[in-house]
Amino acid sequence: MAEASLGGGRALEAAERARRAMRNNGSVPPGLLPSAIESSWERCLGYGLDRDRGGVPDPLERDVLSEQMENSRDLLVHAQPVMDVLFEQIVDTQNVIVLANEAGYILHSRGDPEFLPRAEKVALAPGADWSEVCRGTNAVGTAIVTGSPIVVHGDEHFLSANHFLTCSASPILDPYGRLSGILDVTGDHGSFSRHTMALVRMSVQMIENRMFASTFAEMLTLRFHARPEFVGTLCEGMAAFGEDGALLSANRNACFQFGQSLEQLRGAGFASLFGQPISRLLDHLLVRPQDPIVLTLNDGVRVQARADFRAMHLRRHSSLALVHGEPAAVQPAAETRRQPAAVPPPGSEACPMERLRTGDPKIDAVIGKIKKVLGRDIPILIQGETGTGKELLANAIHAAGPRAAKPFVAVNCAAIPEGLIESELFGYEEGAFTGARRKGSIGRILQADGGTLFLDEIGDMPLSLQARLLRVLQERVVIPLGSAKSCPVNVFVICATHRRIRDSVSSGQFREDLYFRLNGLTVMLPPLRERTDLVALTGALLRQHGGTRPPLLDAEVLDLFHRHAWPGNLRQLSNLLRTAVVMAEGQPAICREHLPDDFIEDIGQILAAMPPVAAAPHEAVPAVAPTLAPPPAEITEASAGRLQDIALLAIQSAIARNLGNVSATARELGISRCTLYRKLQG
């Protein structure tokens, strides 16, 4: 949590000293303010705000406000009852409760009659813009920028007109984890209570849970907790699933219990989260719909759960089970509404492959080639070292193609024992061999029918099976083991390998005819040590592992990253950062002491020869910074481009020369750190 302060005379005194220093020096003095407030003040200077002349903005016209409220109708419907309850808890405390949308416009407010006139004097009322750009450092606007709960007390407000206020605000996320609005309680700084933020956060959780339950009212919604008494309370986890078991979304408490962020849960299914097929849960609901069920998470923790699912779907599930003699995947009835997409991220309407672009020209070239053959039924072979992201690319290809709504089935040919890979791929009839399952198995190829079959480490497929695979690809039929029946199949094939297939063909370990059948388009993923986007990749991974407010990366650590060979490539970098985020919990930046010992040992000689780099936390490289180390030649190549592009390249080169030290870079360029950050952010 990024609360700016807890109030008190000491905080006000520090804010006043910082304000005097800023007035004298023209910049925000480091170390006097909480880090969130200090960063916000720097942004305010960059916005060009005058701390002593922050005029009251004109409120939105009535029709524009109505449009904003209509766009946030779901938020208003679920937030207003909660605000009423919250008001009863803080009545007669000289406070006003404010609901703002994701842009900072106030949509609704409730407050003590005695305090409302004072609030209206600073436009703390519906229709007013309280974004940070307009009103400087304040809880509503700063919570939007940081994505975290925050308290802004008295003089910590950037504009002097707001110094009599203390604001406690928390972001409200929609059911897909995107910013939906801000809930804020603002009052006179003299009557500030430490418990206000707890009430705000509890109210936000109530709003989010109400929105979640409403959005997925017609889907299977699981409510669970390791402590049974917490099921049905604000603390319960809520996860919504499609009828095929695909995770649609999960609330914050569910993500906490899964131990993963909503972004990390993308693509997960009921079986991968709870270790059993969703059909077992449906069977339980069919027989004992009111009874709780005990499930086991991946880490072994047992949780008690209750599920909501419409009776008509259960009846349909029952009839399908009777027809097939076993639990079957439930198909939605024709009259039901369209199923929400699984955990859509902001900007999901863009091509999924575009999310892989982080500034490296080799990766850009790979994506450009693949986009030209999407939907053309041209098989793709991805080559690259272990850990370079071959399966990640394959997933993106599938999601960007015309088969995105169909299955994506991945098979690691090197991970399956040679004696089992044939039955795993092609399936088998009941009794085909000793130990075969009753009623057999359809196999992974038929599971991918209509969708994409991803054969990872195809170079390790036994030679004896390559002829069978070639026949499947040519004839588009599969014959399970022990069966004489041919099953038609339609799959798009993506293969990957860390081996040089041509060498395997030359040595007789890989069939030449299969190689040419798979080699429609071959692309090569570069190893991490050859990529130019290390900083951008690191920033993306920090956001993935660090939640809404990831730690920064210390300049010394960034330098070590640039010097390391990364034999494990992206997988190694991701695992290292996941550990470092945990080790640096509560700290503003990841430093050398947060890195694993084996990583330090790998570059011990470099460390011994490297001079120390002193970097204060506020001088660390931002997790969201763009690529910082393009070669100087790029400046010449870009000279025909726009002036701002050339300026950005110059800044990036300067940061690289100064080993990520932002203050040193600013001094070299003759600009303030605030200006430098603003230019980096575009």
C-alpha positions as CSV (number, residue, x, y, z in Angstrom):
1,M,0.0,0.0,0.0
2,A,1.3,3.4,-0.9
3,E,-0.2,5.6,1.8
4,A,1.6,8.9,1.6
5,S,1.5,9.7,5.3
6,L,-0.4,9.1,8.5
7,G,-0.8,12.7,9.3
8,G,0.5,14.5,12.4
9,G,2.6,17.6,13.1
10,R,5.8,15.9,12.0
11,A,4.5,15.2,8.5
12,L,3.2,18.8,8.2
13,E,6.5,20.2,9.3
14,A,8.4,18.0,6.8
15,A,6.0,19.2,4.0
16,E,6.5,22.8,4.9
17,R,10.3,22.4,4.9
18,A,10.1,20.7,1.5
19,R,7.9,23.5,0.2
20,R,10.4,26.2,1.3
21,A,13.3,24.3,-0.3
22,M,11.3,23.9,-3.5
23,R,10.5,27.6,-3.6
24,N,14.2,28.5,-3.2
25,N,15.7,25.8,-5.5
26,G,13.0,25.3,-8.1
27,S,13.1,21.5,-7.5
28,V,11.7,19.0,-5.1
29,P,14.2,18.2,-2.3
30,P,14.9,14.5,-1.9
31,G,14.2,12.7,1.3
32,L,11.9,15.1,3.1
33,L,8.6,13.8,1.8
34,P,7.2,10.2,1.5
35,S,8.2,8.8,-1.8
36,A,4.7,8.8,-3.3
37,I,4.3,12.5,-2.4
38,E,7.8,13.4,-3.6
39,S,7.2,11.8,-7.0
40,S,3.8,13.5,-7.3
41,W,5.4,16.9,-6.6
42,E,8.0,16.3,-9.3
43,R,5.2,15.5,-11.7
44,C,3.3,18.7,-10.7
45,L,6.4,20.8,-11.5
46,G,6.5,19.0,-14.9
47,Y,2.9,19.8,-15.5
48,G,3.7,23.5,-15.0
49,L,1.3,23.9,-12.0
50,D,1.7,27.0,-9.8
51,R,1.5,25.8,-6.2
52,D,0.2,29.2,-5.0
53,R,-2.2,30.0,-7.8
54,G,-4.2,26.9,-8.4
55,G,-7.5,28.3,-9.5
56,V,-10.7,26.4,-9.1
57,P,-11.5,24.6,-12.4
58,D,-14.8,25.0,-14.1
59,P,-17.1,22.0,-13.5
60,L,-18.3,20.0,-16.5
61,E,-21.4,21.2,-18.2
62,R,-24.5,19.3,-17.2
63,D,-24.8,17.3,-20.5
64,V,-21.1,16.3,-20.4
65,L,-21.3,15.2,-16.7
66,S,-24.4,13.2,-17.7
67,E,-22.4,11.5,-20.4
68,Q,-19.5,10.7,-17.9
69,M,-22.0,9.3,-15.5
70,E,-23.6,7.2,-18.2
71,N,-20.2,5.8,-19.1
72,S,-19.7,4.8,-15.5
73,R,-23.2,3.6,-14.9
74,D,-22.2,0.2,-13.5
75,L,-19.7,1.9,-11.1
76,L,-22.4,4.3,-9.9
77,V,-25.0,1.6,-9.4
78,H,-22.8,-0.5,-7.2
79,A,-20.9,2.3,-5.4
80,Q,-23.8,4.5,-4.3
81,P,-25.3,2.0,-1.8
82,V,-21.8,1.4,-0.3
83,M,-21.2,5.1,0.0
84,D,-24.5,5.4,1.9
85,V,-23.3,2.8,4.4
86,L,-19.9,4.4,4.6
87,F,-21.5,7.8,5.3
88,E,-23.4,6.4,8.3
89,Q,-20.0,5.3,9.7
90,I,-18.4,8.7,9.4
91,V,-21.3,11.0,9.9
92,D,-20.6,14.2,11.9
93,T,-16.9,13.9,11.3
94,Q,-16.5,16.9,9.0
95,N,-15.9,14.7,5.9
96,V,-17.2,14.3,2.4
97,I,-17.3,11.0,0.4
98,V,-16.3,11.4,-3.2
99,L,-16.7,8.9,-6.1
100,A,-14.6,9.8,-9.2
101,N,-14.2,8.0,-12.5
102,E,-10.9,6.7,-14.0
103,A,-10.1,10.2,-15.5
104,G,-10.6,12.0,-12.1
105,Y,-14.0,13.6,-12.7
106,I,-16.2,13.5,-9.6
107,L,-19.4,11.7,-10.3
108,H,-21.1,11.6,-6.9
109,S,-20.5,12.9,-3.4
110,R,-22.1,12.6,0.1
111,G,-20.9,14.7,3.0
112,D,-21.7,16.5,6.3
113,P,-23.8,19.6,5.7
114,E,-21.4,21.7,7.8
115,F,-18.4,20.7,5.7
116,L,-20.0,20.7,2.2
117,P,-19.7,24.5,1.7
118,R,-16.0,24.4,2.4
119,A,-15.6,21.5,0.0
120,E,-17.5,23.3,-2.7
121,K,-15.1,26.3,-2.5
122,V,-12.3,24.1,-3.8
123,A,-14.7,22.4,-6.3
124,L,-14.9,19.1,-4.4
125,A,-18.3,18.4,-6.0
126,P,-19.7,16.5,-9.0
127,G,-18.4,17.6,-12.4
128,A,-15.0,18.8,-11.1
129,D,-11.8,17.5,-12.4
130,W,-9.5,16.2,-9.6
131,S,-6.9,14.6,-11.8
132,E,-3.3,15.3,-10.8
133,V,-2.7,17.4,-13.9
134,C,-5.5,19.7,-12.9
135,R,-5.4,19.8,-9.1
136,G,-1.9,18.8,-8.3
137,T,-1.0,16.2,-5.6
138,N,-4.3,15.0,-4.1
139,A,-5.5,11.6,-3.1
140,V,-7.9,11.1,-6.1
141,G,-5.5,12.2,-8.8
142,T,-2.4,10.6,-7.3
143,A,-4.2,7.3,-6.7
144,I,-5.1,7.3,-10.4
145,V,-1.4,7.8,-11.4
146,T,0.0,5.3,-8.9
147,G,-2.8,2.7,-9.0
148,S,-2.5,2.4,-5.2
149,P,-4.3,3.6,-2.1
150,I,-2.9,6.8,-0.8
151,V,-3.4,9.4,2.0
152,V,-2.5,13.1,1.2
153,H,-2.4,15.1,4.4
154,G,-2.5,18.9,4.7
155,D,0.5,20.6,3.3
156,E,1.4,17.5,1.3
157,H,-1.2,18.8,-1.3
158,F,0.8,20.6,-4.0
159,L,-1.7,23.4,-4.4
160,S,-1.8,25.7,-1.3
161,A,-5.6,26.1,-1.7
162,N,-6.0,22.5,-0.7
163,H,-3.8,22.5,2.4
164,F,-6.8,22.5,4.8
165,L,-7.8,19.0,3.5
166,T,-6.8,15.5,4.3
167,C,-7.8,13.0,1.6
168,S,-7.8,9.1,1.8
169,A,-8.5,7.4,-1.6
170,S,-8.3,4.0,-3.1
171,P,-8.6,2.8,-6.7
172,I,-11.7,0.7,-7.7
173,L,-10.9,-2.0,-10.2
174,D,-13.5,-3.5,-12.5
175,P,-14.1,-7.2,-12.7
176,Y,-11.2,-7.6,-15.2
177,G,-8.7,-5.8,-13.1
178,R,-8.8,-2.4,-14.9
179,L,-9.1,0.9,-13.2
180,S,-12.8,1.8,-13.0
181,G,-12.8,4.7,-10.5
182,I,-11.6,6.2,-7.2
183,L,-13.4,6.2,-3.8
184,D,-12.2,9.1,-1.5
185,V,-13.0,10.5,1.9
186,T,-11.9,14.1,2.3
187,G,-12.1,16.2,5.4
188,D,-10.5,19.0,7.5
189,H,-6.9,18.0,8.2
190,G,-7.4,18.8,11.8
191,S,-9.9,16.0,12.3
192,F,-7.9,13.4,10.4
193,S,-8.4,9.8,11.7
194,R,-6.0,6.9,11.1
195,H,-9.0,4.6,10.6
196,T,-10.4,6.4,7.6
197,M,-8.3,4.6,5.1
198,A,-9.3,1.2,6.5
199,L,-13.0,2.2,6.0
200,V,-12.2,3.4,2.4
201,R,-10.4,0.2,1.4
202,M,-13.2,-2.0,3.0
203,S,-15.8,0.0,1.0
204,V,-13.8,-0.4,-2.2
205,Q,-13.7,-4.2,-1.7
206,M,-17.5,-4.2,-1.2
207,I,-17.9,-2.3,-4.5
208,E,-15.6,-4.5,-6.4
209,N,-17.2,-7.7,-5.1
210,R,-20.7,-6.3,-6.1
211,M,-19.5,-5.5,-9.6
212,F,-17.8,-8.9,-9.9
213,A,-20.9,-10.8,-8.9
214,S,-23.1,-8.8,-11.2
215,T,-20.9,-9.1,-14.3
216,F,-20.6,-12.9,-13.9
217,A,-24.1,-13.5,-12.6
218,E,-24.8,-16.1,-15.4
219,M,-21.5,-17.8,-15.1
220,L,-20.1,-20.3,-12.6
221,T,-18.8,-18.2,-9.8
222,L,-16.7,-19.9,-7.1
223,R,-16.5,-18.3,-3.6
224,F,-13.7,-19.8,-1.5
225,H,-11.3,-19.3,1.4
226,A,-8.9,-21.4,3.5
227,R,-11.0,-20.5,6.6
228,P,-14.6,-21.6,6.1
229,E,-16.0,-18.8,8.3
230,F,-14.7,-16.3,5.8
231,V,-16.7,-17.7,2.9
232,G,-19.5,-15.2,2.3
233,T,-17.6,-12.3,3.8
234,L,-15.5,-9.5,2.2
235,C,-12.4,-11.7,2.6
236,E,-13.7,-14.5,0.3
237,G,-12.0,-15.2,-3.0
238,M,-14.3,-15.0,-6.0
239,A,-13.4,-16.6,-9.3
240,A,-15.6,-16.9,-12.4
241,F,-15.3,-19.8,-14.9
242,G,-16.7,-20.5,-18.3
243,E,-18.5,-23.8,-18.8
244,D,-15.4,-25.3,-20.3
245,G,-13.5,-24.5,-17.1
246,A,-11.6,-21.5,-18.5
247,L,-11.0,-18.8,-15.9
248,L,-12.8,-15.6,-16.8
249,S,-11.6,-13.4,-14.0
250,A,-10.9,-13.4,-10.3
251,N,-11.1,-10.8,-7.5
252,R,-8.2,-9.5,-5.5
253,N,-8.7,-12.0,-2.6
254,A,-8.8,-14.9,-5.1
255,C,-5.5,-13.7,-6.7
256,F,-4.0,-13.5,-3.2
257,Q,-5.0,-17.1,-2.5
258,F,-3.8,-18.3,-5.8
259,G,-0.5,-16.5,-5.2
260,Q,-0.6,-14.9,-8.7
261,S,-1.7,-11.7,-10.2
262,L,-4.6,-11.5,-12.6
263,E,-2.2,-11.1,-15.5
264,Q,-0.4,-14.2,-14.4
265,L,-3.7,-16.1,-14.2
266,R,-4.5,-15.4,-17.9
267,G,-5.2,-18.6,-19.7
268,A,-5.6,-20.7,-16.5
269,G,-8.3,-23.3,-16.2
270,F,-10.2,-24.8,-13.3
271,A,-8.1,-28.0,-13.5
272,S,-4.8,-26.2,-13.3
273,L,-5.9,-24.1,-10.3
274,F,-7.6,-26.8,-8.3
275,G,-6.1,-30.0,-9.6
276,Q,-9.3,-31.6,-10.8
277,P,-11.6,-31.2,-13.9
278,I,-14.5,-28.8,-13.6
279,S,-16.9,-31.7,-14.3
280,R,-16.4,-33.0,-10.8
281,L,-17.6,-29.6,-9.4
282,L,-20.6,-29.7,-11.7
283,D,-21.4,-33.2,-10.6
284,H,-21.2,-32.0,-7.0
285,L,-23.6,-29.1,-7.8
286,L,-26.0,-31.4,-9.6
287,V,-26.4,-33.7,-6.5
288,R,-25.8,-31.3,-3.6
289,P,-26.0,-27.7,-4.9
290,Q,-26.3,-26.1,-1.4
291,D,-23.4,-27.9,0.2
292,P,-19.8,-26.5,0.3
293,I,-17.0,-28.5,-1.4
294,V,-13.4,-28.8,-0.3
295,L,-10.8,-28.0,-3.1
296,T,-7.0,-28.0,-3.0
297,L,-4.9,-25.2,-4.5
298,N,-1.7,-25.9,-6.3
299,D,0.4,-25.1,-3.2
300,G,-1.5,-27.8,-1.2
301,V,-3.7,-25.4,0.7
302,R,-7.3,-26.8,1.2
303,V,-10.1,-24.3,0.7
304,Q,-13.8,-24.5,1.3
305,A,-15.9,-23.3,-1.6
306,R,-19.4,-22.6,-2.6
307,A,-20.5,-22.2,-6.2
308,D,-23.3,-20.5,-8.0
309,F,-24.4,-21.9,-11.3
310,R,-27.8,-21.6,-13.1
311,A,-30.1,-24.7,-12.8
312,M,-30.8,-24.8,-16.5
313,H,-27.1,-25.3,-17.2
314,L,-26.9,-28.0,-14.6
315,R,-29.8,-29.8,-16.2
316,R,-28.1,-29.5,-19.6
317,H,-24.9,-30.9,-18.0
318,S,-26.9,-33.8,-16.6
319,S,-28.5,-34.7,-20.0
320,L,-25.1,-34.6,-21.7
321,A,-23.6,-36.8,-19.1
322,L,-26.4,-39.3,-19.5
323,V,-25.9,-39.3,-23.3
324,H,-22.1,-39.8,-23.2
325,G,-22.0,-41.9,-20.1
326,E,-19.6,-39.5,-18.3
327,P,-19.3,-35.9,-17.4
328,A,-19.1,-33.7,-20.5
329,A,-18.1,-30.1,-21.3
330,V,-21.2,-28.0,-21.0
331,Q,-22.2,-26.0,-24.0
332,P,-24.1,-22.7,-23.4
333,A,-27.8,-22.7,-24.2
334,A,-28.8,-20.7,-27.2
335,E,-30.7,-18.1,-25.2
336,T,-27.8,-17.3,-22.9
337,R,-25.9,-14.1,-23.3
338,R,-22.4,-14.2,-24.8
339,Q,-19.7,-15.4,-22.5
340,P,-17.3,-12.7,-21.4
341,A,-13.7,-13.0,-22.7
342,A,-11.2,-14.4,-20.3
343,V,-9.4,-11.7,-18.4
344,P,-9.1,-9.1,-21.2
345,P,-6.3,-6.6,-20.6
346,P,-6.5,-2.9,-21.4
347,G,-6.0,-2.5,-25.1
348,S,-7.0,-6.1,-25.8
349,E,-8.5,-5.1,-29.1
350,A,-5.0,-4.8,-30.5
351,C,-3.2,-7.8,-32.1
352,P,-1.9,-10.0,-29.3
353,M,1.4,-10.2,-31.0
354,E,1.9,-6.5,-30.6
355,R,2.3,-7.0,-26.9
356,L,5.6,-8.8,-27.5
357,R,7.1,-5.7,-29.1
358,T,9.5,-4.1,-26.6
359,G,11.9,-2.3,-28.8
360,D,14.3,-5.1,-30.1
361,P,14.6,-5.0,-33.9
362,K,15.1,-8.8,-34.2
363,I,11.8,-9.4,-32.3
364,D,10.1,-6.8,-34.4
365,A,11.3,-8.6,-37.6
366,V,10.0,-11.9,-36.3
367,I,6.6,-10.5,-35.5
368,G,6.4,-8.8,-38.9
369,K,7.1,-12.0,-40.7
370,I,4.6,-14.0,-38.7
371,K,1.8,-11.4,-39.2
372,K,2.1,-11.8,-43.0
373,V,1.3,-15.6,-42.8
374,L,-1.4,-15.5,-40.1
375,G,-4.5,-17.3,-41.3
376,R,-2.7,-18.8,-44.4
377,D,-2.4,-22.4,-42.9
378,I,1.4,-22.1,-43.3
379,P,3.2,-24.1,-40.5
380,I,5.6,-22.1,-38.4
381,L,8.8,-23.4,-36.9
382,I,10.3,-21.4,-34.0
383,Q,13.9,-21.9,-33.2
384,G,15.9,-20.5,-30.3
385,E,17.7,-21.3,-27.1
386,T,15.9,-22.7,-24.1
387,G,14.0,-20.0,-22.3
388,T,13.8,-17.5,-25.1
389,G,10.0,-17.5,-25.1
390,K,9.1,-19.9,-27.8
391,E,5.8,-21.1,-26.2
392,L,4.9,-17.4,-25.4
393,L,5.3,-16.6,-29.1
394,A,3.3,-19.6,-30.1
395,N,0.5,-18.6,-27.7
396,A,0.5,-15.1,-29.2
397,I,0.3,-16.5,-32.8
398,H,-2.7,-18.6,-31.8
399,A,-4.4,-15.7,-30.1
400,A,-3.9,-13.4,-33.1
401,G,-5.1,-15.9,-35.7
402,P,-8.5,-17.0,-36.9
403,R,-8.5,-20.1,-34.6
404,A,-8.2,-18.0,-31.4
405,A,-11.5,-19.2,-30.1
406,K,-10.5,-22.9,-30.5
407,P,-8.1,-24.9,-28.3
408,F,-4.4,-24.3,-28.0
409,V,-2.8,-27.6,-27.1
410,A,0.9,-27.7,-26.2
411,V,3.0,-30.9,-26.2
412,N,6.6,-30.9,-25.0
413,C,8.1,-33.7,-27.0
414,A,11.2,-33.8,-24.7
415,A,9.3,-34.0,-21.4
416,I,7.2,-37.0,-22.3
417,P,8.9,-40.5,-21.9
418,E,9.5,-42.1,-25.2
419,G,7.2,-45.0,-24.4
420,L,4.3,-42.7,-23.7
421,I,4.6,-40.0,-26.4
422,E,2.8,-42.1,-29.0
423,S,-0.3,-42.6,-26.9
424,E,-0.2,-39.0,-25.6
425,L,-0.2,-37.6,-29.1
426,F,-2.4,-40.1,-31.0
427,G,-4.7,-41.4,-28.3
428,Y,-5.7,-45.0,-27.7
429,E,-8.7,-47.3,-27.4
430,E,-9.7,-49.0,-24.2
431,G,-7.4,-52.0,-23.6
432,A,-4.9,-50.9,-26.2
433,F,-2.1,-51.6,-23.7
434,T,-1.5,-52.6,-20.1
435,G,-2.4,-49.7,-17.8
436,A,-4.6,-47.9,-20.4
437,R,-7.5,-45.9,-19.0
438,R,-11.0,-47.3,-19.1
439,K,-12.7,-45.8,-22.2
440,G,-9.3,-44.8,-23.6
441,S,-8.1,-41.3,-24.5
442,I,-8.5,-39.1,-27.6
443,G,-5.0,-37.9,-27.5
444,R,-3.5,-34.4,-27.8
445,I,-3.8,-34.0,-31.6
446,L,-7.6,-34.6,-31.5
447,Q,-7.9,-32.3,-28.5
448,A,-6.5,-29.5,-30.7
449,D,-9.1,-30.2,-33.5
450,G,-10.1,-26.9,-35.0
451,G,-7.4,-25.0,-33.1
452,T,-3.6,-25.0,-32.8
453,L,-1.2,-27.9,-32.0
454,F,2.1,-26.6,-30.5
455,L,4.8,-29.2,-30.6
456,D,7.6,-27.9,-28.4
457,E,11.1,-29.4,-28.7
458,I,10.1,-31.2,-31.9
459,G,13.7,-32.0,-32.5
460,D,13.5,-34.5,-29.6
461,M,10.6,-36.5,-31.1
462,P,11.6,-40.2,-31.5
463,L,12.4,-41.1,-35.1
464,S,9.9,-43.9,-35.0
465,L,7.0,-41.5,-34.4
466,Q,8.0,-39.0,-37.0
467,A,6.5,-41.0,-39.8
468,R,3.1,-41.2,-38.0
469,L,3.1,-37.5,-37.4
470,L,3.9,-36.8,-41.1
471,R,0.9,-39.0,-42.1
472,V,-1.4,-37.1,-39.8
473,L,-0.3,-33.8,-41.2
474,Q,-0.6,-34.9,-44.8
475,E,-3.9,-36.9,-44.6
476,R,-5.5,-34.9,-41.8
477,V,-6.6,-38.1,-40.0
478,V,-5.6,-39.7,-36.7
479,I,-5.8,-43.4,-35.9
480,P,-5.6,-44.0,-32.1
481,L,-3.6,-46.9,-30.8
482,G,-5.6,-50.2,-30.8
483,S,-8.2,-48.8,-33.2
484,A,-8.9,-49.3,-36.9
485,K,-11.0,-46.2,-37.1
486,S,-9.7,-43.0,-38.7
487,C,-10.6,-39.7,-37.0
488,P,-10.5,-36.6,-39.2
489,V,-8.6,-33.7,-37.6
490,N,-8.0,-30.1,-38.6
491,V,-5.1,-28.4,-36.8
492,F,-2.7,-25.5,-37.4
493,V,0.8,-26.7,-36.4
494,I,3.4,-24.6,-34.7
495,C,6.7,-26.3,-33.8
496,A,9.6,-25.2,-31.7
497,T,13.1,-26.5,-31.0
498,H,16.4,-25.4,-29.5
499,R,18.2,-27.7,-31.9
500,R,19.4,-27.0,-35.4
501,I,17.0,-29.3,-37.3
502,R,19.0,-29.2,-40.5
503,D,21.9,-30.8,-38.6
504,S,19.6,-33.5,-37.2
505,V,18.3,-34.1,-40.8
506,S,21.9,-34.4,-42.0
507,S,22.8,-36.9,-39.3
508,G,19.6,-39.0,-39.9
509,Q,18.0,-38.2,-36.6
510,F,15.1,-36.2,-38.2
511,R,13.1,-37.1,-41.3
512,E,13.8,-34.8,-44.2
513,D,10.2,-35.0,-45.5
514,L,8.8,-34.1,-42.1
515,Y,11.2,-31.2,-41.8
516,F,10.0,-29.8,-45.1
517,R,6.4,-30.4,-44.1
518,L,6.9,-28.4,-40.8
519,N,9.2,-25.7,-42.3
520,G,6.6,-23.4,-43.8
521,L,8.1,-20.3,-42.1
522,T,11.1,-20.6,-39.8
523,V,11.8,-17.8,-37.4
524,M,14.7,-17.4,-34.9
525,L,14.2,-15.9,-31.4
526,P,17.4,-14.2,-30.3
527,P,18.9,-15.0,-26.9
528,L,18.5,-12.4,-24.2
529,R,22.2,-11.5,-24.3
530,E,21.8,-10.3,-27.9
531,R,18.6,-8.3,-27.4
532,T,18.6,-4.5,-27.1
533,D,15.4,-4.3,-25.0
534,L,16.6,-5.6,-21.6
535,V,15.3,-2.6,-19.7
536,A,11.9,-2.7,-21.3
537,L,11.7,-6.5,-20.7
538,T,12.7,-6.0,-17.1
539,G,10.1,-3.3,-16.6
540,A,7.4,-5.5,-18.0
541,L,8.4,-8.4,-15.8
542,L,8.5,-6.2,-12.7
543,R,5.0,-5.0,-13.4
544,Q,3.9,-8.6,-13.8
545,H,5.5,-9.8,-10.6
546,G,5.2,-6.7,-8.5
547,G,1.5,-5.9,-8.8
548,T,0.1,-2.4,-9.2
549,R,3.2,-0.7,-7.8
550,P,6.3,-2.6,-8.7
551,P,9.7,-1.7,-7.2
552,L,12.2,0.2,-9.2
553,L,15.5,-1.2,-10.5
554,D,18.6,0.2,-8.8
555,A,21.2,1.5,-11.2
556,E,23.9,-0.9,-10.0
557,V,21.6,-3.8,-10.6
558,L,20.7,-2.6,-14.1
559,D,24.4,-2.5,-14.9
560,L,24.9,-6.1,-13.6
561,F,22.0,-7.1,-15.8
562,H,23.6,-5.6,-18.9
563,R,26.9,-7.4,-18.1
564,H,25.4,-10.8,-17.5
565,A,25.3,-13.5,-20.2
566,W,21.8,-14.8,-19.2
567,P,22.3,-18.5,-20.2
568,G,18.7,-19.2,-19.1
569,N,17.4,-16.3,-21.2
570,L,13.9,-14.9,-20.4
571,R,13.0,-17.7,-18.1
572,Q,16.1,-17.0,-16.0
573,L,15.4,-13.2,-15.9
574,S,11.7,-13.8,-15.0
575,N,12.5,-16.2,-12.1
576,L,15.3,-13.9,-10.8
577,L,12.9,-10.9,-10.7
578,R,10.1,-12.9,-9.1
579,T,12.5,-13.7,-6.3
580,A,14.0,-10.2,-6.1
581,V,10.5,-8.6,-5.8
582,V,9.8,-10.8,-2.8
583,M,13.2,-10.1,-1.2
584,A,12.7,-6.3,-1.8
585,E,9.1,-6.2,-0.4
586,G,8.5,-2.9,1.2
587,Q,11.6,-1.3,-0.4
588,P,11.4,1.3,-3.2
589,A,14.0,-0.4,-5.3
590,I,15.6,-3.8,-6.0
591,C,19.3,-3.6,-5.0
592,R,22.2,-5.9,-5.2
593,E,21.4,-7.5,-1.8
594,H,18.0,-8.6,-3.1
595,L,19.6,-10.7,-5.9
596,P,20.1,-14.5,-5.5
597,D,23.5,-15.6,-4.4
598,D,24.1,-17.8,-7.5
599,F,23.6,-14.8,-9.7
600,I,26.1,-12.8,-7.8
601,E,28.6,-15.7,-7.9
602,D,28.2,-16.0,-11.7
603,I,29.5,-12.5,-12.2
604,G,31.8,-12.3,-9.1
605,Q,34.8,-11.3,-11.2
606,I,32.9,-8.5,-12.8
607,L,31.7,-7.2,-9.5
608,A,35.3,-7.2,-8.1
609,A,36.5,-5.0,-10.9
610,M,33.5,-2.7,-11.1
611,P,33.6,0.6,-9.2
612,P,30.6,1.1,-6.8
613,V,27.6,3.0,-8.1
614,A,25.8,5.0,-5.5
615,A,22.1,5.4,-6.4
616,A,19.4,6.6,-4.1
617,P,16.1,4.9,-4.5
618,H,14.6,7.9,-6.2
619,E,17.4,7.8,-8.7
620,A,16.7,4.2,-9.7
621,V,15.7,3.4,-13.2
622,P,11.8,3.4,-13.4
623,A,10.3,0.0,-14.0
624,V,8.4,1.5,-16.9
625,A,11.4,3.1,-18.5
626,P,11.9,2.5,-22.3
627,T,15.0,0.9,-23.7
628,L,18.0,2.8,-22.3
629,A,21.0,1.6,-24.2
630,P,20.7,1.9,-28.0
631,P,24.1,2.2,-29.8
632,P,25.1,5.7,-30.7
633,A,24.7,4.8,-34.4
634,E,21.0,4.8,-34.0
635,I,21.0,8.5,-33.5
636,T,22.5,9.0,-36.9
637,E,20.1,6.5,-38.5
638,A,17.2,8.4,-36.9
639,S,18.4,11.8,-38.1
640,A,15.7,11.9,-40.7
641,G,13.0,11.2,-38.1
642,R,11.1,13.6,-35.9
643,L,13.0,15.9,-33.6
644,Q,11.5,14.4,-30.4
645,D,12.6,10.9,-31.5
646,I,16.2,12.1,-31.9
647,A,16.0,13.8,-28.5
648,L,14.8,10.6,-26.9
649,L,17.6,8.6,-28.4
650,A,20.1,11.1,-27.0
651,I,18.6,10.9,-23.5
652,Q,18.6,7.1,-23.7
653,S,22.3,7.0,-24.7
654,A,23.2,9.5,-21.9
655,I,21.4,7.3,-19.3
656,A,23.4,4.3,-20.6
657,R,26.7,6.2,-20.3
658,N,25.8,7.1,-16.7
659,L,24.9,3.5,-15.8
660,G,21.3,4.4,-15.2
661,N,22.0,7.2,-12.7
662,V,19.2,9.6,-13.5
663,S,20.7,12.6,-11.6
664,A,24.0,12.3,-13.3
665,T,22.3,12.1,-16.7
666,A,20.2,15.2,-15.9
667,R,23.4,17.1,-15.0
668,E,25.1,16.0,-18.2
669,L,22.1,17.1,-20.3
670,G,21.6,20.3,-18.3
671,I,17.9,19.6,-17.5
672,S,16.1,18.7,-14.2
673,R,15.3,15.1,-13.2
674,C,11.6,16.0,-13.4
675,T,12.0,17.1,-17.1
676,L,14.1,14.0,-17.8
677,Y,11.4,11.7,-16.4
678,R,8.7,13.5,-18.3
679,K,10.6,13.2,-21.6
680,L,11.2,9.5,-21.0
681,Q,7.4,9.0,-20.4
682,G,6.6,10.7,-23.7
